[in-house]
Structure formats: C-alpha cells, structure tokens
Amino acid sequence: MSERYDVIVVGAGFAGAAAARECATRGLRTLVLEGRDRIGGRTWTSRFSNGQPIDLGGTYVHWRQPHVWAELTRYGLTGDVIPSAESPEQVLAPSGDGLSWIDAAKHRKREAALMNRIFAGARDYFPYLPDPLAARDKLEKLDQMTIRDWIDQFHLSPDDDALVTGLLTYEALRPAKDSGILTWVWWWAQSGGDYESAYEMLLGYRLRSGIGCLLERILADGGSEVRLGQTVKSVVSDGDKVRVSTTDGRTYQGSALVVATPTGSWLDIDFSPALAPERIEAVREGIQGPRAVKVLARIKGEPRSIEVASGDSYRINAMWTERRDAPGEQTIVAVAGRLMKDPNDPDEVADAIKELLPHVEVLEVAAGIYSEDDPHARGGWMYLRPGVMTRFEPSKKFIEMEGRIAFATADIATVLVGYIDGAIETGLKAARNVQQLVVRSDAS
C-alpha cells in the first residue's frame, strides 16, 4: 500500500533541501527520498580521522552568490565564512617541458593577465544574466567552439598555452579538444568579468564547519521527512497523483513530485509518461562532465603554502593549500583528472600527490568521486558539451514542469549554474511550481 504525501522530493542535495523546506513550511506534508546513505548529493562534508571537517564536493560561498548568502544570513552562519585557501607563497606551474616553482606573486600576475585577456569579452555573450540566451546570435557560434578552438585564437606561448589549458580543463573534466568553452565564458560573465572578482566569487570562501552545516539547517527547517537509502526506480503520473517506487520495493504517492537529482540520473528513472525526448537527448549529449574527483589530503614536509597548476598531463590536475596545520603539516585540496585510474585507492592518490611533491609524506587522503558509474550522480559537476546550450536551452526549458513533476538541480540553473547557489535557485522555483499545483488540486 502506498504511503501518501502532498509533495515528494527525490534527492537530498541543496536543490532538494530548498524545495522540501519551502513546501514543508507552507504546511504541505513533504517527503524527501535520498538514494545515498547520506544527504548532500554532489556536496559532502566528511571528516578526517582527527575530526577536521572536509568538503568532498561543492564547497564555495560568497556574499555575491545571492541565494547562498540569503541562506547563510537566515541561519546565522555568515560568521562561519572564511577564506577557502591559504595565499600561496610558491606555485608549481608549466615551464619549458615540465613544471617549475616560481614566486606566487609573479605567477598570479601572469595568470591574471592571461585569464583577463582570453575572457575580456565574456559579458558580450551574456549581457543580461537572468536570460542566458539574450545574445543568442553570438552564443550560436560560441557554443560550437571547444576550449582548444578558443585558446588557439590568442596564439599563446607554449608555457602560457599549457597553463591556460590546464586551468580550463580541470573544471571542464574533459580534454580541451572535447570540451566546450561556453560554460567557462558563462561563469566568467556571472562572477564579475575579471580575474580577481571571478576567483574570489567562485572559489574564494568556504564555511569553517563545512558546507554540510548549511545543508543540514535547510533540510531540517519545516519538518519534512527524510529517508536515506531510497533509490527511486520508477515514477508514474496518473491524473492528480504521482506514484514513486524504489528499488527496495516501497511505493509512495504524492500530489506532486520534485526531481532534485543531477540531470544524468534522470536516465535511471522509468518515467510514465516518458520524459520529453529533448531532456533525454540533452543528457546524453553532455550536461555533466563524465567524472569529477575532489581530493583532500594531510601532508607533512612542505612548510610553504603552495599552489600547483599541473594540468591534464598529470593524475592530479590542480592542487593548493587549504590550511596550515601543525608545523610542517598542511591540508591540501586537489582535483584528480582522467589519468587517475582508481581514485578510490588511497595509495594511488598518495602516489599522484608525491609525483608532484616528491618531498612530502602523505598522512591521510579522502576523495569525493562523482562519476558516470555512480547511480546517484551519473557524472561530475555541470559542464556543457559543445552545442548543448543553444540546441536544448536547459536553463530555460528544463526548469519547466512536465505534468505534476518539477525539476531542480544546479545543472539547469539560470545564474550560478553548476554551483550551490544555482541548486538553491532551482529548488525555490520547483517548490513554487508544485505548491501552486497542490493548492489548485486541493481547491478543485
């Protein structure tokens, strides 16, 4: 027999949490189903063995992220905001045929000049951020360009080309020849249009206690019911109700449904009626990157705060000092790339770190892995393949409801697409849509 609710939310990440809170606080009986054994989705606050909180997924907050800052203010967490990393003293960056250590101030000046040069016209492509397609005539050409196409226009020196390619591809999660440039231009336009503004807003700050402390407060607010380990296998819409079945044989019934999973997970749910073909085709074309691996490690033997811009030719594509610990010890953040065979293997992760920092001892590692093999993610963070934006218009069309089903995920946000702020934005929109539907249903 089905358990009955007003609203069912699938996914307990930030999009699902925001949608559930908005529904529950308005008196709707709300159920959140999460397939993992934890909340958070592609955000995940865990701990090292010493109790130190670590973010193994989405992390970054800023006062110019409107939805995030509103939530931090609501829950009294603005005082918990701290810089996300130590200012580096030395940077390991491309030089000649390999990598060389250089002064961080000199490197920052070089990197800023390069990034400001290649993204100088970003706002021309996105002149009105609430409508990403406002300059569609310009976007059509941009959307067909790969990162390699874009960089080649600037005729950079080999060292500068290697540096910029590495910076762009570790976010794109694919080689430069296979990754579109549009998502990067979009992010740059959203974050202020210059190097200092972009990196401060997108990567500059985190929460001392971990991003999970904000998620927990949102999810607890309003009293929605949360059930973990409930992977949804099918959704049947029938008249004025939606029936949701899970892989363990349970069935739930609601007046409306919010699907708050990464877009790749849409393919794992048997929807009846089927979802619009455009949604399925866009997911297969590429809304998410294939695999994202965020590593945190405690290392010993490096007294400096550092940054490593190693690029796609190494198993670790980028690395930086998050915090200093005991003398000579520090916590580093790293992004593992396509050459990392098994990010679940602590020995391989440690070996990849020592490939770049052979003088250190790796004390402890932890990895957040979001891949196509993960049934709860089906890929990494959002990064659009060439042609997807203008062909499918996901930020405009995929936020629309299908029958009694709304959709919420950072992958289809309007402004800070791919970020926690974008996830919250879509959760609020989905909640508004299903609230109206449930009220209309009750009134009739």
N, C-alpha and C positions, 0 to 999 in steps of 0.2 A: 504494500500500500504506500502511495506517495506521501511524503511529508510536505505540507503546504506553507508557502511564504508569499509575501507580496512581491518581493524582489529577490532574485538570486544573482550573486556576483561570482563569476569564475575568475579566480586569480587574486592573490593577496599581496600584490606589489603596491606601489604608490597609486597607480590608476584605480585598482580595485578598492583600496582602502579609502580613497577620496570619494568614490562613488557610493560605497557602503555607508560611510558616515553621513553623507548628505541625505541618503534615503532613510536611514535609521533615526536620525534626529528629527525627521519630519513625520515620525510615527508609523513608518512602514516596517513591517516585520521583514527583516533582511538577513539573508544567509550568505556567507562567503565560503566558497569551496576552493581549497588550495591543494594542488596535486603533490607538492613537496611536503616534507616533514617540518618545514619552517616557513615563516612568512618572508616576503621581500622580493621574490622573483629574481630579477637581474640586479637587485640591490641585496646586500647580505652583510650584516655586521656579525663577525665572529670574534674569537679571542685567541691570542697566543697562550702558551702554557703558563706564562707569568701573569695572566689576567688582562693584559693590554688589549683594548678593543681595536679591531682592524676591519676596514671596509673592503670586502672582497667582491664588490660590484660597484654600482653607482655610488657616488661619494659627494659631489661638489655642490656647494651652496653659495649664494651671493645675494646682496641686497638689490641687485638689478635683475634677479630672477623673481618675477612678481608673485607667482603662486607659491614658490618655496618660502620667500620672505614673509608672506602673509601667514603661512602655517607656523613658521618659527616664532612670529610675534604672538599668534594665537595661543601657543603652548609654552610661552615664556622661555624659549631656547635661543634667543638672539645672543645672550651672553656666553653661549657654548661655542660660538663660531670662532675658529682660529685659522691661521694660515695653513694651507694644506701641505706645505713642504718648507724645509729649510732653504734659505737663499744659498745657492751653490757657491763654493769657492773655486772649484775646478770643474771643467767639463771635458769629457772624453768624446771627441767629435771627429768626423771624417777629415782626413788629411793625407794627401798622397794616395798610396794604395791601401791604407788601413785607417786606424784611429790613433789620435794623439791627444794628450792632455794639454789644455790651454786655459788661460785665465778666464774665469766666468764672466767678468765684466766685458772683456773683449769679445767673447763668444756671444753674449746677449746682444751686444751692439750689432754684430754681424747677422745674427738670426733675425733680429727685429727689422733690419734693413731689407733682408730677403723676403720675409713674410709680408711686410708692408708693400713691397714692390709687386709681388705676384697677386696680391688681393686688393690692390688700390681701388679697383672699380666695383667692389662687391655690392655696394648699395645700389649701383645702377641696375643690377639684376633683381634686386629685392627692395624697390623704393618704398613699398608700403607693407610692412611686415605682417599685419593682420590678414593680408591677402597675398600669399607667396607667389601667386600666378599673375600679379598685377602687371608685370612686364613680360607677359608670355612670349611676345615676339623675340625678345632677347634670350629668354630661357630655352627656347626650342633648340638653338644652336649650342648653348652651354650644356644642355642636358645630354648631348651626344658626345661630349668630349671626355676623354679619360684624363686621369691625373698626369699620365705621360704626355698626352697631347698638350695639356695646359702648360706644364713646365717647359716643354720644348720651345714654346713661343719666346721665352726670355733668354735663351742662349747663355745659360749659366756656365761658369767654370765647372770642371769635373767635381771638385770638392763641394762647391755650393749646390750643385745638382744632387749630389749624394745626400747632403744634409737635408735639403728641402724634400726630396723623395722620401727619406726616412721619416721625417716629421708627418708627412701627409698619409703615408701608407700604414703606419701603426694604428691610426684611427680608422682607416678605410677597411682594414682586415683582409685586403687582397693586394696582389702586386699592382704597381702603378698602371700597367697596360690594361688591367681588367677592372679598374675602379673608376667610377665617375668622379668628376671634380665638383659637381653641383652641390653636394652636401656640405663640403668644406666652405664653399663660397656663401652658402646659406648661413652656416654657423658664424662666419666672419661678419656678415651683414647684421646678424642678430645681436652680436656682442659688442658693437661699437665701431667696428671698421678699422681698428688699428691694433698693433701687436700688444701693447700694454693693456688696453681695455679687454681685448679678446681673451688673453691668458688669465687675467685676473677674474673675469666673469665666469669663464668656462672651467677653469682648473685651480683657481686661487685659494679657495677656502673650503673647510670641512668642519664637521662637528667633533668636538673633543671626545664625546662619548660614543661616536659612531652614528651614521645616518639612521640606523635602526631605531634609535631612541625617538626620532620624529615619527617614523612609520608606526611604531607601537602606540603612540598617543593618538594619531589619526584613526587607527583601526579600532582602538578601544572606545573612542568617543561615539556616543549614541547607542551603544549596546548591541550592535549587530552580532550575530552568532558566527563564529569562525570554526570551520572544520578542516583540519590538515589531513594529508594523505588521501584526498578525494580527487582522483583524476577523472575528468569528465570525458566520456566516450561518445555520447550522443545527445542531441538536443532536438526535440520535436515540438514545433509550434502548431497548436491546434485551436483555432478560434480565439478565445480570450485567455488562453493559458499557454504556458511553456513547460514542457516536461524535460527534466535533465537526468540522465542516467550516468552512473560512474562505473569504473572498471571493476569495483568490488561488488556490483550488483545492487547498489542502492539507487533509489529514484526520488527525485524532489520535484515539486510542482510550484510554479510561481506565476504571477500575473505578468511579469516582465523579467528579462534577463539582461545582464551586462557581461559581455565577454571582455575581460580585462587581462588578457594574456598577450605575449608577443605575437606579432602577426603570423610568424611561422607556425605557431601552434594551432592556428585556425584549420590547417590541413588535417590535423589529427582528430578533429571532432566531426562526427557524422551528423550534419545538419539536415533536417527535414522540415520544410522545403530546403533545398540546397542553397548555399550562399550564392550571391551574384557571381557569375563566371569571372568578372573583372577582378574581384578580390583574390580569387584563387590564382589567376594568371599573374597578378602583380606580385604575390608572394613567391611564386616560382621564378619570376624574372629576377627578383632580388630586392627586398626591402631591408633585410638584415644582412650583416656580414656573416660569413659561414662559421667562424669560431672566434671568440674573444676569451683571452686568458689574462686575468689580472693576478699578479703575484705580490705578496708581501713577505719580506724576509728580515730576520735579525742577523746582522753580520758583525764580525769583530775583526779589527785590524786595519780599519780605514778611519783615521782621525778627522778627515776633511768632510764637509758636506759636499756632495757631488751631484752631477747630472751626467747621464750617458746617452748620447744620441747615436746609437749604433746602427739603426736601420734594419731593413728587411733581410740583410745578408747574415744576420746572427739569430740565434734562437731567442735571445732577448732583444726586442726592437727598441726599447727605451727604458730608462731606469733613473731614479732620483732619490735623494734623501728625504724621507718624510719627517723624521725626528731624530735627534740625538738621544742616546740612552746613557748607559754608563760610559766612563772614559774609554774611548776607542771602539765603542759599540754604537750601532745605529740601526734604525728601521728603514728599509728601502722599499719603494714601490717599483714594480716592473711590469711591462707589458710583453708577454711571450707571443711570438709570431708563428708563422706557418712551419718553420723549421723545427719547432719543438715537437718531438714525436709523441711524448706522453707527459703532459703537464700534471697528471695525477702522480707521477713518480717523483718523490722529493729528491732523490739522488740525481735525476736528470736535471731538475730545476736548479739544484745547487751547483751542478757542473756547468750549466749555462751561465750562471752568475759568475762563477770563477773563470770562465772563458774570457770575460771582460775585466774582472777584478781578481787576477790570479793570486794576489797577496792577501786576500781575506779568508777568514773562516766563517762558513755559513752555519749559524747556530740553530736556526729554525726556519721553515718555509710553510706557507699556506697559499693555496691557489683557488680562485673562483673561476670556474670553467663553464662557459656558455656556448654550446656547440650545436651543430645540426643533429648530432646523436642524442642530445638531451631532449626528452619528450616534453619537458616543461618550458623550453626556450626555443628549440629548433633554430638556433643561430645565436650570434653575438648581439651587440648593440646595433641600433639602426644605422645603416649606411647604404644609400640608394645606388643600385647599379645604373649604368647609363640608360637613359630613355624612360625610366620608371616614372619620374616626376610629371613630365608633361603628357605622357601617354595615359596614366591612370589617375593622376591628381589625388593621391591618397589622403593628403591633409584636408582636402575639401570633400571628397566623395565618400571616403571610408569611415568618416565620423557619422555619416547618416545611418539611421536605423534601417534594419530590414525586418519588417513586421513588428514583433514585440521584442526584438533584440537590438541592444545598443552595443557600441564598441568603444573601448578605452585602452589606449596604450601609447607610450611615448613615441612609438613608430609612426603615428599618424597625427601628431600634434601640429599646431599652426606656427607657434613662435619657437620656443626652445625645443624643437623636435629632437628626439633621441635622448633628452635629458629628463631628470626627475621632475623639473618644472613642467615639461611637456606632458608627462604622465598625469600629474595632478590636473592640469588643464583639461585633458580629455576625460578624466574621471568626473569632474564637475559637469561637463557638458552631457555625458552619458546619464548621470543622475537626474539632471533637469529633464531630459527627454523621457526617461522611464517614469518619473514622478507624474508628469503630465498624463502619461498613458494610463497609469494605475488609477489616478483620480478620475479620468474620463470613464474608465471601466467601471469604477465604483458608482459613479453618478448614473450610469446607464442601467 
